[in-house]
Amino acid sequence: MAVQPSRSTSSGLRVVLVLICLGLTPFAGAQTIPVITDLGTLGGANSDVTAVSANGQVAGWAETADGHQHAFSWTLTGGMKDLGTLGGSNSLATAVSATGLVVGYSDTGDGKQHAFSWTNAGGIIDLGTLGGDSSFAYAVNDNGQIAGSAATMGNAAQHAVLWTGGSAVDLGTFGGANSAAVAMNASGQVVGYADTPAGYHAFLWTAPGPMLDLGTLGGANSAAGNVNASGLVAGTSDLDPGTSPPNSRHAFAWSSNGMVDLGTAGFNSFAEGMNSSGQIVGGAEVNGVLKAFSWKAGAIVYLETLGGTQTEARGVTDNGWIYGFSGTAGDAASHAYLRNSEGMIDLGTLGGATFSMAISVDASDAVYGMSFAGAGKNPPVHAVRWILATAPVVTLAIPGYVATADPAGVSVSFTVTATRGTPTCTADGNPFISGGILQIGMHDIVCTATDPATGATGRATASVLVFLLTGAIGPVGPAGPVGPAGPAGPPGAKGDTGATGATGATGPQGPKGDTGPPGSGFSTPTGSLLYLQHGAPRPAGFVYVGSFSQTLPAGPGPAVRLEIDVYVKQ
């Protein structure tokens, strides 16, 4: 494919290209670019992530081609695997351990719902009940312990249950009918909620039991949703009925010193996630607007947004990175975000979709969640994975020159190839032809290619920043010699009188000789040219400056490779 040289219209200026790209060694000034991967479905329209292990194994649900909902396990190397059911039509995975143990619940062949566990080697296993018809698994740890709830004999109640060592342990209640276990830590401590004679209370269960009633913040009800390795519990509780405004609920933290109101200023607040150091995140209604918060050791901070008014935090990693979803400018959309040392990073969506949400982060800082996968009133929902690709600023510069943002009419071009299929590109969301021209400034380039045999799609992304460089101008080489004089004109015609005719006019001057070799500097009085190409001989009169290439390996489709060689006109 032919490439086009770019031109500078400013005399004495030199052009340089700065590429913010993927896959190169980072150095000072590096940025992060979120790259999204669609995890797909099981043949149907929709899928979603419910949990992720530390080593990046994903659990969730996906629709099959016949419209049923099945639990799945997804890994980077193995893709999405259908976990099947316990004989019925539907199943759902709710949690996954670092050892590959997936748990959830499934329809049975007789129309009931039972908790299950699944491993790649052993397949799906029915965990049974406490004598009744139903059970549900909600949490698992790396020791293979599973927590959830199960119906008791005669379906009289649902009780919190711990499956451990091949048996089910009934965790009981606080004198009421029902209870449920919803989370656990690595040592087997379990939290959830249990009925009392007057309401339900958060509980902490530590072997051999019994349940410990964590109390409330003055109201009738409370529920625990998180417990970390040190036994700190987070959840939500009713406030005293006399609190203004009435019927308020607040997030809490509980330790051996008792329950602490996280102090949110809103009408209601709720805890969504907690890390090993006791940092708790969630959402709070502040003046009627949902705000994400972070709390630690008595101090609460409300987070910024992606330009909109509302945001919510769904979890926090051990290094303090917070994730969730936030409104964008004008609240035109809600996007998944990751908040790290760079601030709020908009993780984007699958194309032009208006909603995405971050649900979990693994130990390698890959983010998982869901995104609308289309437009319209009821677009499909797909499970997705984001990676924060390190995007170093790679400067192909000429020594002795300084970058400037001079807005002169400078442009650059590049070549795009694909291992299979024909690549198509957009620049800043607009169609862009490989080899086309980009004006000075920053441009977001996205190129995709579809494998004609499988229909799988690969994607490559780069941000291109074009600067002008100014500096000392080297001397211009001497002019070439003037061409020889043209030949003499023909003699004039002889007059009738026999007199000699006038001398013919001198012929035109010969063409100007070639310009002599350039001086030691890089600039010329007429400006400069930057030439970008790949797979072709170096153009005459250009000096090689550097090269750039990017292949994005994520995704099942063909690799899309941006390949550029950079030359500067002498």
PyMOL commands that set and color helices and strands:
alter all, ss='L'
color gray80, all
select helices_A, chain A and resi 153-155+329-331
alter helices_A, ss='H'
color red, helices_A
select strands_A, chain A and resi 6-7+14-20+31-40+43-52+58-64+69-75+79-82+87-96+102-108+113-119+123-128+131-140+146-152+158-164+167-172+179-184+190-195+200-205+211-213+218-227+233-239+249-255+258-261+269-274+280-286+289-296+299-302+307-316+322-328+334-340+343-348+356-361+367-372+381-391+393-396+402-404+411-412+415-418+424-427+430-432+438-439+441-450+457-470+529-533+542-551+560-569
alter strands_A, ss='S'
color yellow, strands_A
deselect
rebuild
show_as cartoon
